[in-house]
Amino acid sequence: MAQQFTDQTAREAIESGKIVVIDFWATWCGPCIKLGPIVEELAEKYPDITVGKLNIDDNDEIASEQRVRNIPTVLFFKNGELKERSVGLVSLQVLEDKLNQVIAE
């Protein structure tokens, strides 16, 4: 199950150095709502990876720092650094491909 991040918990996860996947979304965003179950499926398929969602209306610091201009945006971090980015409604396969690139680095 995907975690519900706040700016603080997302920052802590990123700084842990582990692989972290964050879905930036908002309740009023149709494509974000459609991407939600896909992110949940990614979290279930990769239980050893930290996968979470961050509502940009409630928490906007990290979105601003990472220059998230459109939602949904999914960011992939490893060793505290941004490694991959996905913008818009995409398939599970697209997210898995990006995650596997990050894992392989």
N, C-alpha and C positions, 0 to 999 in steps of 0.2 A: 504494500500500500504506500502511495506517495505521501510524504510528510507535508504538513502545512507550515511553510516557512514564514518567519517574520524577517525583517532586515537583520536583526541580531542573530537569529538562529541560522540564517543563510550564511552570514559572514563567518560564524563559528565553523560551519560545515566546510566552507571554502578554505579557511585557514587551517583545517585539519590536515590538508595535503592529500586527502583521499579523492577519488573520483566522485564528483558531485554533478548532478543534472538538475537544473532549475527551470521550471516552466513559469514564465512571466505572463500573467493573465488578468482579466477583470470580469466581473459578473455580467456586465453589459455587452461583452464582446462575443458575438455568435460563434466565430471560428474558434475562440478560446474554449467555449463550452464543448464544441465538437472534439477538440484536441484532448480534453480532460480524460476521457476513457482510454485514449491511446497512451497517455503518460502513465496512467494507472497500470496498464498492461505492461509497459516497459519496466515499471517498478517491480511488478510481480515476476517478470522473466529474469530480472537481474537483482536478486535479493541482497547481494553483497555490495551493490552500488547505492549510494545515497541519492534518491530521486525525490524531488519535492516541487511544490507549487508555491508561488509567491504572488499574492494579490497586489497589483501595483497601486490600487486605490488606497489601500491600507498601509502599504510599505513601499516607499518610492526611492529610498536612498541607493540601494544596490542597482536598481533599474537605471537610475540617473548616472551612477558611477560607470556602469557597463554600457552606457549609451543605447539603452533599449528604447527605440523610437516607435516601433510598431509591435502590436501584440496579435496573436501569441508569438512569443520568442522563447526559444529553449536554448539555454547556454550550458556548455559542457566544460567543467573545470577539472584540472589535475595538477597536483602539487601547488595549489593556490593560484594557478594561472588559467586564464580563459584559453581553451584549446579549440573549440568548435562552436558554431552558432547556427541555429535553424530559425528562420523567420516565416511565419504563416502556418496555415493548416497543412500538415504533412502526414504521411503514412507512418505506421510503426516501423516499416522497413527503413525509411529514411533516418529515423531517430536511431535505430539499431546500427545502421552503417556508420553514422557519426560517432556513436558510443564505442563501437569496436575500433575505430581509428584512434580514439583517445586511449583506449585500453592498450592497444598495440604500441603506443609511443613509449 
